Amino acid sequence: MKETLLTICLAAIVSFGAWAQKVQPSPASTLKQTVGTTDITIVYHRPGLKGRSLETLIPADKVWRTGANEATEITFSKDVKIGGNDLKAGTYSLYTIPGDEWTLIINSKLSWGTQYDKSKDVLRFMAKPMTVSESTETFTIDVSDISKDGTKANLELSWGNVVVKAPIEVTL
């Protein structure tokens, strides 16, 4: 009798756990990439277009958390140059302001995505968006175009028909 009751209780707990887990509309993602001898880690959530226009999801000239849910987190294990600017090793939030040119913002405050604090900006730089023919349904951040000598790469943001690349330089 005790074994039957225990089995029923365990089955109920397992069933409840499976029921409590639900599909996230904007799933979490972690990218880990080494460029030269510098480790880059990006933690973010990936919203999808789902039939909506990019312009309604990330309006021009407004700060965007560059993903969904929490602010996008970017970590560099060593000092780098990003967008031509020196940046100390550490963990930062990444925000953007879409437009004819995008403003990329490295911010020292780690928080929920809508709690952007301009006074915590470490640096800002501009990047030109490119229009591409193939659409990316789910927002994607990548470290791409790693140079043969391992000293250069691009931080790449892709969503819809837009790709924005920001140069990263590391020292070996």
KOLLUMBA-214355 format. One record per residue (C-alpha): residue in three letters; x, y, z. Coordinates in Angstrom, 3 decimals. Example, Ala and Ser with C-alpha at 12.3 -4.5 7.8 and 13.67 -1.06 7.14 Angstrom:
REM KOLLUMBA-214355
@aa = ALA | px = 12.300 | py = -4.500 | pz = 7.800
@aa = SER | px = 13.670 | py = -1.060 | pz = 7.140
REM end
This chain:
REM KOLLUMBA-214355
@aa = MET | px = 0.000 | py = 0.000 | pz = 0.000
@aa = LYS | px = 2.802 | py = 2.416 | pz = 0.941
@aa = GLU | px = 4.641 | py = 1.622 | pz = -2.310
@aa = THR | px = 1.517 | py = 2.318 | pz = -4.375
@aa = LEU | px = 0.914 | py = 5.630 | pz = -2.588
@aa = LEU | px = 4.580 | py = 6.599 | pz = -3.052
@aa = THR | px = 4.412 | py = 5.719 | pz = -6.755
@aa = ILE | px = 1.272 | py = 7.830 | pz = -7.216
@aa = CYS | px = 2.864 | py = 10.777 | pz = -5.369
@aa = LEU | px = 6.043 | py = 10.570 | pz = -7.456
@aa = ALA | px = 4.036 | py = 10.345 | pz = -10.685
@aa = ALA | px = 2.013 | py = 13.410 | pz = -9.642
@aa = ILE | px = 5.190 | py = 15.390 | pz = -8.877
@aa = VAL | px = 6.786 | py = 14.453 | pz = -12.202
@aa = SER | px = 3.562 | py = 15.253 | pz = -14.085
@aa = PHE | px = 3.254 | py = 18.641 | pz = -12.361
@aa = GLY | px = 6.895 | py = 19.445 | pz = -13.175
@aa = ALA | px = 6.332 | py = 18.658 | pz = -16.841
@aa = TRP | px = 3.130 | py = 20.715 | pz = -16.866
@aa = ALA | px = 4.830 | py = 23.663 | pz = -15.136
@aa = GLN | px = 7.520 | py = 23.815 | pz = -17.826
@aa = LYS | px = 6.218 | py = 25.725 | pz = -20.792
@aa = VAL | px = 7.669 | py = 26.855 | pz = -24.065
@aa = GLN | px = 9.176 | py = 30.325 | pz = -23.784
@aa = PRO | px = 7.988 | py = 32.730 | pz = -26.502
@aa = SER | px = 11.526 | py = 34.178 | pz = -26.568
@aa = PRO | px = 13.855 | py = 31.304 | pz = -25.626
@aa = ALA | px = 17.098 | py = 31.937 | pz = -23.769
@aa = SER | px = 20.388 | py = 31.495 | pz = -25.583
@aa = THR | px = 24.042 | py = 31.559 | pz = -24.565
@aa = LEU | px = 26.809 | py = 32.059 | pz = -27.097
@aa = LYS | px = 30.402 | py = 31.311 | pz = -26.133
@aa = GLN | px = 33.098 | py = 32.183 | pz = -28.644
@aa = THR | px = 36.858 | py = 32.537 | pz = -28.315
@aa = VAL | px = 38.547 | py = 35.131 | pz = -30.497
@aa = GLY | px = 42.326 | py = 34.856 | pz = -30.221
@aa = THR | px = 42.759 | py = 34.251 | pz = -26.499
@aa = THR | px = 39.706 | py = 36.286 | pz = -25.446
@aa = ASP | px = 36.529 | py = 34.480 | pz = -24.402
@aa = ILE | px = 33.296 | py = 36.228 | pz = -25.347
@aa = THR | px = 30.027 | py = 35.102 | pz = -23.754
@aa = ILE | px = 26.647 | py = 36.520 | pz = -24.722
@aa = VAL | px = 23.476 | py = 35.641 | pz = -22.797
@aa = TYR | px = 20.200 | py = 36.817 | pz = -24.325
@aa = HIS | px = 16.629 | py = 35.903 | pz = -25.220
@aa = ARG | px = 15.582 | py = 35.373 | pz = -28.850
@aa = PRO | px = 12.234 | py = 36.872 | pz = -29.876
@aa = GLY | px = 10.662 | py = 35.806 | pz = -33.150
@aa = LEU | px = 8.948 | py = 37.886 | pz = -35.820
@aa = LYS | px = 5.872 | py = 35.597 | pz = -35.793
@aa = GLY | px = 4.236 | py = 37.491 | pz = -38.660
@aa = ARG | px = 4.993 | py = 40.910 | pz = -37.184
@aa = SER | px = 7.118 | py = 43.614 | pz = -38.778
@aa = LEU | px = 10.548 | py = 44.394 | pz = -37.402
@aa = GLU | px = 9.664 | py = 48.099 | pz = -37.251
@aa = THR | px = 6.801 | py = 47.454 | pz = -34.802
@aa = LEU | px = 8.979 | py = 45.271 | pz = -32.569
@aa = ILE | px = 12.019 | py = 47.571 | pz = -32.448
@aa = PRO | px = 10.944 | py = 51.115 | pz = -33.325
@aa = ALA | px = 13.587 | py = 53.439 | pz = -34.754
@aa = ASP | px = 15.280 | py = 55.950 | pz = -32.456
@aa = LYS | px = 14.253 | py = 54.179 | pz = -29.225
@aa = VAL | px = 16.511 | py = 52.198 | pz = -26.886
@aa = TRP | px = 16.013 | py = 48.456 | pz = -27.364
@aa = ARG | px = 17.221 | py = 45.813 | pz = -24.920
@aa = THR | px = 18.615 | py = 43.908 | pz = -27.933
@aa = GLY | px = 16.617 | py = 40.776 | pz = -27.313
@aa = ALA | px = 13.715 | py = 40.019 | pz = -24.990
@aa = ASN | px = 13.167 | py = 39.698 | pz = -21.232
@aa = GLU | px = 16.404 | py = 40.504 | pz = -19.366
@aa = ALA | px = 18.906 | py = 42.875 | pz = -20.901
@aa = THR | px = 21.389 | py = 41.141 | pz = -23.177
@aa = GLU | px = 24.582 | py = 40.387 | pz = -21.254
@aa = ILE | px = 27.995 | py = 40.403 | pz = -22.940
@aa = THR | px = 31.216 | py = 39.333 | pz = -21.215
@aa = PHE | px = 34.794 | py = 39.769 | pz = -22.393
@aa = SER | px = 37.527 | py = 37.849 | pz = -20.532
@aa = LYS | px = 40.193 | py = 40.361 | pz = -21.624
@aa = ASP | px = 40.275 | py = 43.998 | pz = -22.699
@aa = VAL | px = 39.020 | py = 44.496 | pz = -26.283
@aa = LYS | px = 38.344 | py = 47.188 | pz = -28.813
@aa = ILE | px = 34.721 | py = 47.228 | pz = -29.970
@aa = GLY | px = 33.440 | py = 49.618 | pz = -32.587
@aa = GLY | px = 36.878 | py = 51.246 | pz = -32.429
@aa = ASN | px = 36.572 | py = 51.940 | pz = -28.674
@aa = ASP | px = 38.641 | py = 50.486 | pz = -25.842
@aa = LEU | px = 36.627 | py = 48.334 | pz = -23.427
@aa = LYS | px = 37.925 | py = 46.754 | pz = -20.217
@aa = ALA | px = 37.341 | py = 43.071 | pz = -19.551
@aa = GLY | px = 34.069 | py = 42.494 | pz = -17.726
@aa = THR | px = 30.351 | py = 41.859 | pz = -18.028
@aa = TYR | px = 28.069 | py = 44.489 | pz = -19.508
@aa = SER | px = 24.549 | py = 44.968 | pz = -20.855
@aa = LEU | px = 24.148 | py = 45.490 | pz = -24.587
@aa = TYR | px = 21.495 | py = 47.916 | pz = -25.799
@aa = THR | px = 20.883 | py = 49.317 | pz = -29.268
@aa = ILE | px = 19.028 | py = 52.199 | pz = -30.863
@aa = PRO | px = 17.878 | py = 51.150 | pz = -34.355
@aa = GLY | px = 17.730 | py = 53.703 | pz = -37.154
@aa = ASP | px = 19.395 | py = 54.619 | pz = -40.442
@aa = GLU | px = 22.532 | py = 53.939 | pz = -38.426
@aa = TRP | px = 22.317 | py = 51.870 | pz = -35.271
@aa = THR | px = 23.753 | py = 53.047 | pz = -31.978
@aa = LEU | px = 25.275 | py = 50.180 | pz = -30.002
@aa = ILE | px = 25.474 | py = 50.822 | pz = -26.274
@aa = ILE | px = 27.701 | py = 49.043 | pz = -23.759
@aa = ASN | px = 26.210 | py = 49.672 | pz = -20.318
@aa = SER | px = 27.495 | py = 48.690 | pz = -16.877
@aa = LYS | px = 24.068 | py = 48.079 | pz = -15.287
@aa = LEU | px = 22.927 | py = 44.452 | pz = -15.371
@aa = SER | px = 19.152 | py = 44.351 | pz = -14.972
@aa = TRP | px = 15.781 | py = 43.528 | pz = -16.418
@aa = GLY | px = 15.808 | py = 44.718 | pz = -20.005
@aa = THR | px = 13.495 | py = 47.695 | pz = -19.648
@aa = GLN | px = 15.497 | py = 49.227 | pz = -16.783
@aa = TYR | px = 18.013 | py = 50.974 | pz = -19.041
@aa = ASP | px = 20.002 | py = 53.683 | pz = -17.249
@aa = LYS | px = 21.818 | py = 56.064 | pz = -19.610
@aa = SER | px = 24.083 | py = 57.257 | pz = -16.784
@aa = LYS | px = 25.606 | py = 53.740 | pz = -16.718
@aa = ASP | px = 26.705 | py = 53.850 | pz = -20.382
@aa = VAL | px = 30.350 | py = 52.829 | pz = -20.704
@aa = LEU | px = 30.464 | py = 53.593 | pz = -24.417
@aa = ARG | px = 28.343 | py = 54.142 | pz = -27.505
@aa = PHE | px = 29.263 | py = 53.692 | pz = -31.144
@aa = MET | px = 27.543 | py = 53.612 | pz = -34.511
@aa = ALA | px = 27.137 | py = 50.709 | pz = -36.948
@aa = LYS | px = 25.544 | py = 50.713 | pz = -40.379
@aa = PRO | px = 22.713 | py = 48.181 | pz = -40.835
@aa = MET | px = 22.676 | py = 46.047 | pz = -43.972
@aa = THR | px = 19.549 | py = 44.806 | pz = -45.710
@aa = VAL | px = 19.823 | py = 41.167 | pz = -46.717
@aa = SER | px = 17.578 | py = 39.057 | pz = -48.936
@aa = GLU | px = 17.181 | py = 36.104 | pz = -46.572
@aa = SER | px = 15.059 | py = 36.867 | pz = -43.517
@aa = THR | px = 16.010 | py = 35.672 | pz = -40.025
@aa = GLU | px = 12.805 | py = 34.718 | pz = -38.161
@aa = THR | px = 14.338 | py = 34.501 | pz = -34.686
@aa = PHE | px = 16.633 | py = 37.266 | pz = -33.435
@aa = THR | px = 20.225 | py = 36.036 | pz = -33.471
@aa = ILE | px = 23.494 | py = 37.348 | pz = -32.051
@aa = ASP | px = 26.735 | py = 35.841 | pz = -33.332
@aa = VAL | px = 30.466 | py = 36.453 | pz = -33.294
@aa = SER | px = 31.334 | py = 36.138 | pz = -36.973
@aa = ASP | px = 34.070 | py = 36.760 | pz = -39.526
@aa = ILE | px = 36.944 | py = 35.741 | pz = -37.220
@aa = SER | px = 40.195 | py = 36.717 | pz = -38.917
@aa = LYS | px = 42.828 | py = 34.152 | pz = -39.834
@aa = ASP | px = 45.222 | py = 35.504 | pz = -37.184
@aa = GLY | px = 42.460 | py = 35.486 | pz = -34.544
@aa = THR | px = 42.702 | py = 39.180 | pz = -33.696
@aa = LYS | px = 39.496 | py = 40.468 | pz = -35.307
@aa = ALA | px = 35.848 | py = 39.455 | pz = -35.529
@aa = ASN | px = 32.398 | py = 41.013 | pz = -35.753
@aa = LEU | px = 29.596 | py = 41.149 | pz = -33.253
@aa = GLU | px = 26.654 | py = 40.372 | pz = -35.549
@aa = LEU | px = 22.981 | py = 41.085 | pz = -34.868
@aa = SER | px = 20.466 | py = 39.538 | pz = -37.312
@aa = TRP | px = 16.690 | py = 39.831 | pz = -37.388
@aa = GLY | px = 14.263 | py = 40.065 | pz = -40.245
@aa = ASN | px = 16.145 | py = 41.368 | pz = -43.264
@aa = VAL | px = 18.545 | py = 43.449 | pz = -41.158
@aa = VAL | px = 22.117 | py = 42.583 | pz = -40.184
@aa = VAL | px = 24.276 | py = 44.889 | pz = -38.079
@aa = LYS | px = 27.977 | py = 44.155 | pz = -37.614
@aa = ALA | px = 30.311 | py = 45.787 | pz = -35.113
@aa = PRO | px = 34.066 | py = 45.148 | pz = -35.268
@aa = ILE | px = 35.831 | py = 43.546 | pz = -32.294
@aa = GLU | px = 39.618 | py = 43.582 | pz = -31.949
@aa = VAL | px = 41.553 | py = 41.544 | pz = -29.407
@aa = THR | px = 45.208 | py = 41.321 | pz = -28.486
@aa = LEU | px = 46.970 | py = 37.984 | pz = -28.316
REM end
